[in-house]
Amino acid sequence: MSTIKGKVTLLSAGPGDLDLLTLRAAKALAAADILLVDDLANADIVTLAPHARVIRVGKRGGCKSTPQAFIQRLMQRYAKKGLHVVRVKGGDALLFGRAGEEIAALREAHIPVDIVNGVSSGFAAAAGLGISLTHRDHCQGVTFITAHMQDHSQPDWAALAATGTTLAIYMGMSRIASLTASLLDVLSASTPAAVVQNAGSSQERRLVTTLDRLADEATAAGLGSPAVILIGGAIGEAAEFTAQAASAKGFAHAA
C-alpha cells in the first residue's frame, strides 16, 4: 500500500474557453499546489489556481518541447513531497495527450492519480461548425486519428476511409497535402471536408470545402496548427450553416 501522501491530477483544460471547464476541473485547480501547464491550455487557467506554483511544460508539434520523461519526473518529484500536482492538458487528457504514458509512470511509482475529463478540440470544432460528428443520413460513427505518428509513418488512410465514419484528424496540418492525396485514392473528390484552427477559443478560424480542395484552400487561408481536420459526409451539413454565417469573424468558406 502506498505511503505517498501527494497525488497527481491529469486535468483536461478543454479547447481554450475557460467556460468549457468542468466544475470538477475548477475544484482541482483551486486545490492545486503545483501546476504543470501545457502550451495548448488557455494561459488564464492559472488564475483558477491562486495557491499553486506554476511550471510551464510546453508540448506542441513542430516546436521545441519539454521532454516527456522530464515531465513525468516532475510529477513524481512533487507528489512524493506530499503535494497535489495538477497536470493541465489542452483538450481532453485521454485523447492524444500522452496520458497513458503518464498514468503508467505514476502507478509504477505508487503515486495516486486522478483523471478529470474535458472537451476535446474535435468536439469543439464540430460545435463551431454547427454540426454533429455523427449523422444517421451520412455515417454511424466517428474515428479520432492523429496524423503525427511516433515513427513518422502515415496512418492507413485507406482502411480509415473504408470505415465510413467521420474522420477527425489531429496534428495533420503539416502533412495536409499528403494525407488528402492518400484519401483521394479511396474517397470521392467531392467528399465534404473542413479545418478548424484553435477550435473552441476566441481565435477560432474555420474552413469548409471539399476533399480535393482542402489542402490548397487551407494553405491559401493561412490555416495551421493547432487545428482539427474533419472529413466525411456529415461535414456537408456545415455548408449551409457556414454560408449563413459568412460575415461572422474567422470564417473562410469555399465558394
Secondary structure, 3 states (H helix, E strand, C coil): CCCCCCEEEEEECECCCHHHCCHHHHHHHHCCCEEEECCCCCHHHHHHCCCCEEEECCCCCCCCCCCHHHHHHHHHHHHHCCCEEEEEECECCCCCCCHHHHHHHHHHCCCCEEEECCCCHHHHHHHHHCCCCCECCCECCEEEEECCCCCCCCCCHHHHHHCCCEEEEECCHHHHHHHHHHHHCCCCCCCEEEEEECCCCCCCEEEEEEHHHHHHHHHHCCCCCCEEEEECHHHHHHHHHHHHCCCCCCEEECC
